[in-house]
Structure formats: structure tokens, C-alpha cells
Amino acid sequence: MTHPTPEEWMSCLYGEADPRVQAAAAAHLEVCPECREQVARWKSAQALLGEDRATLVPASRRRGATAWAQARPLLAASVLLAAGFLAGRLAGPSRAEMREELAQARTQIEADLRVAYRPNLEGIASAAAGAVAAENRRWQDEITAQWAAARLEDRAGVQSLLRRLEARQEVDRAAVQAGLIGLARYTGSGFQQAESQFHQLSQTKWSQPGLNPDERSLTPSIP
Amino acid sequence: MKLPFQASDEQVMWRVQAAADAVAFAELVRRWEKPIQRLCARMTGDVHRAEDLSQEAFTRVFSRRQDFVSTARFSTWLWRIAVNLCHDELRRRHRRAEVALDTDDGGSGETSPRRDEPAATGQAPDESLHSLERAEWVRRAVLSLPEHYRAVVVLRHYEGLRFAEIAEVLGIPEGTVKSRMAEGLSQLAGRIRPENF
């Protein structure tokens, strides 16, 4: 018989096992007294560990301990007062009287509590309101600052883009200008040359001896 | 004071890390102070020392905030810091006990009694059972476990961490965590016998 490993048993005992493994382990437990005994020991240890559920926090740190210590005498006094009212009337007051006494006791307790705790409550409420307001201001400032930073960043980005465009435009303009100047120069000198050639051609005299006018070179001498 | 929304521990820690935000740090302390104190108390057996260790753990969180990896779980990181502090504390105590032993009896080799461990008080758990409350006795039995079993038992049983997370906290394989848990429970079952209750 193959027994589940202790690791598998731990997964099962702490509910971390795969359902298939869990089912197989449960089935194994039915037929294996050895594992049954071992698992029972582990479970007993688990149960006994559960006996200790103390918070293990020093008394001075327990939140509310001071407030409860302050409230306890007053509450006890209020309860005694109420009990006194009731006990005093147990001799035979009517139900309506008892109800009235009870209402009075409740009013008295409420008044006592209000008197005892008003300064505290007002202080706490005022501190809480102050803290909330301060926190809101802080968040508002932070959001404003972030928004302003984002705007500055956007503006810097756009300015940088514009500068790059201007630089590019400048380069393009210079290139076009250079091209145009070159073209104009070549074109201008070509025209001038052709013009001067035509002019020279028109001035050429066909008077060289021994030449048949039909054989005269049409090529003018170019200076 | 509260953050404007229920941020996760990691988000709050990110604020601590990025801007040394004291408000965010206070929120982390508020959320985790008690669990860390409980862990330290169960590991050291001294609630007042646990308070100091817990404060030390949070001081370390703040001073080493840049070491926190933002993709990791904050709780795992914090548990690890606290467990390491507990181990350091127990080692210091052990050293102090050794020094005291050398000073007192010239190093005769006898084990010095340790205030926080019932197994070392000279009384066997069965003998001290009658003079202690049940919960207190269970606590002391847990304290008598070797540290590496105790850490697993406390983190799993009392703090409810899953085995995988404990493995991450302690930096050991998950299988080892489970076998330590099994051994820890076996040792406890040997110390805490139901017929004694």
C-alpha cells in the first residue's frame, strides 16, 4: 500500500490540497489504520494549538483599552442607577409607571453619557474634520501640481517640435535657394553664351579666300 | 488620516518608496503592526520585546524601502524582515546565555535555563501543565519547538499564510515547509497529550 506523504497530508489538513488528492487521501484513511493514527495525532495538535488564540499584544497598545477603562465606571454607575430605579419600583408599581421610570432612567443615562463624552467627541470630531480638510488640501495641491507639471511638459514638447520644424524649414529654404541660384547661374550663363555666340555668328564675315561660300564653315571662331 | 481609496499594500509601499511618504508609511504600520507583533511574540515569547521588534521591522522597511521589488508582495517582504529579526533576537539570547554560562560556572557544559522556553526551564511540559493555564501552556509548548519548526507553525497556523507564501518568506522549497509543519505538529502532539487536558 502506498501511503500519502506527510507533505500531502499537510496540504489536506490545511485545505490546500487538490480535490483529487484530498479524495484519495480520505479514501486511504478509511483503509489504513497507521495513517489514521498519525493524522489523528496531527489533528489533536492542531486542535490544541487552537486553544491559544490570545492576541499577544501588550495591554498598553490595545486600541480602545483606555477609552473602555474611562467608560466602564460611568456605564456601571448608569446601570446601577437604572437597576435602582427598577428595584425601587418592584414593590408594586404599575406597568405604565415602570415604563415611565425606565424612560426616565434611559434619559438620565443618555444625559450622563452626553455630558461625559461631549468634550471628547467634539475634540475627536474637530480633529477628524481638520485632518480630512488638510488631507483634501494636500491632494488638491498635489493634483494641481501634477497638472501644472503635465502642462509644462506638453508646452516644452510642442516648443521643441516647433524649433525642429523651423530648423528643418531653414535647411530646406537654404537648399532651395542654393538650387535656384545654381540654376539661375547656369541658365543665365548659358543664355549669355548662346546670345554671344549668336551675336558672334551674326557678325561673321565670309571673306576668306579660296573658300567656296558653300564650303564655308558655319562654325564661328569662338573667342 | 486615510488614503483617498483602498490602495493595496504594494501601491501604498510604492508611495513610500517613491516619495518617502510618511502618511503612506503610517497606513502600512496601521495595517500590519498587530500581525507583526503577534508573530514576534509567538517567536520570542515576550510581548514587550515583540513590540520593540515590530518597531524595528517597520524602521527597517522604511530605511530599506529602495530594496523592495515592486513586483513582489509587500506582505511577504515584511514577514521575511520580521522573521529574520526574530531569528537575530533568538541568536542574541542564545549567545548571551552562553556567555552567562561561561561566566557563572566556568563553562561546565550544562545547558543554562532559558526564560522563554518551557522545555529548558527544568520542568517538563507534563510537570508544568498543572500550574499553567492551558493557552499559556500551549504557547510555551510552541516556544519549545526548534526555531525552524516554530516559524512554520506560527506562520501557517496562527497567521494563516499558505505553504507557498511561507516558502517564499523563508526562502525554502514548499515541500520543506510542509515537512517542517508535519514534524512541528508531531513534536507538539508529543508534548501536548490530550489526556493531559
HADDOCK unambig.tbl for C-alpha pairs under 7 A between the chains (distance, minus, plus):
assign (segid A and resid 6 and name CA) (segid B and resid 179 and name CA) 6.24 0.50 0.50
assign (segid A and resid 6 and name CA) (segid B and resid 182 and name CA) 6.16 0.50 0.50
assign (segid A and resid 7 and name CA) (segid B and resid 175 and name CA) 6.28 0.50 0.50
assign (segid A and resid 7 and name CA) (segid B and resid 178 and name CA) 4.91 0.50 0.50
assign (segid A and resid 7 and name CA) (segid B and resid 179 and name CA) 5.44 0.50 0.50
assign (segid A and resid 10 and name CA) (segid B and resid 178 and name CA) 6.07 0.50 0.50
assign (segid A and resid 10 and name CA) (segid B and resid 182 and name CA) 6.47 0.50 0.50
assign (segid A and resid 41 and name CA) (segid B and resid 189 and name CA) 6.00 0.50 0.50
assign (segid A and resid 42 and name CA) (segid B and resid 185 and name CA) 5.63 0.50 0.50
assign (segid A and resid 42 and name CA) (segid B and resid 186 and name CA) 6.19 0.50 0.50
assign (segid A and resid 42 and name CA) (segid B and resid 189 and name CA) 6.62 0.50 0.50
assign (segid A and resid 44 and name CA) (segid B and resid 189 and name CA) 6.77 0.50 0.50
assign (segid A and resid 45 and name CA) (segid B and resid 185 and name CA) 5.78 0.50 0.50
assign (segid A and resid 45 and name CA) (segid B and resid 188 and name CA) 5.96 0.50 0.50
assign (segid A and resid 45 and name CA) (segid B and resid 189 and name CA) 4.83 0.50 0.50
assign (segid A and resid 49 and name CA) (segid B and resid 138 and name CA) 6.42 0.50 0.50
assign (segid A and resid 51 and name CA) (segid B and resid 135 and name CA) 5.59 0.50 0.50
assign (segid A and resid 52 and name CA) (segid B and resid 135 and name CA) 4.45 0.50 0.50
assign (segid A and resid 52 and name CA) (segid B and resid 138 and name CA) 6.44 0.50 0.50
assign (segid A and resid 52 and name CA) (segid B and resid 139 and name CA) 6.63 0.50 0.50
assign (segid A and resid 55 and name CA) (segid B and resid 38 and name CA) 6.75 0.50 0.50
assign (segid A and resid 56 and name CA) (segid B and resid 38 and name CA) 5.61 0.50 0.50
assign (segid A and resid 56 and name CA) (segid B and resid 41 and name CA) 6.42 0.50 0.50
assign (segid A and resid 56 and name CA) (segid B and resid 47 and name CA) 6.16 0.50 0.50
assign (segid A and resid 57 and name CA) (segid B and resid 37 and name CA) 6.66 0.50 0.50
assign (segid A and resid 57 and name CA) (segid B and resid 38 and name CA) 6.64 0.50 0.50
assign (segid A and resid 57 and name CA) (segid B and resid 47 and name CA) 6.29 0.50 0.50
assign (segid A and resid 58 and name CA) (segid B and resid 47 and name CA) 5.91 0.50 0.50
assign (segid A and resid 58 and name CA) (segid B and resid 48 and name CA) 6.37 0.50 0.50
assign (segid A and resid 131 and name CA) (segid B and resid 1 and name CA) 6.27 0.50 0.50
assign (segid A and resid 132 and name CA) (segid B and resid 1 and name CA) 6.90 0.50 0.50
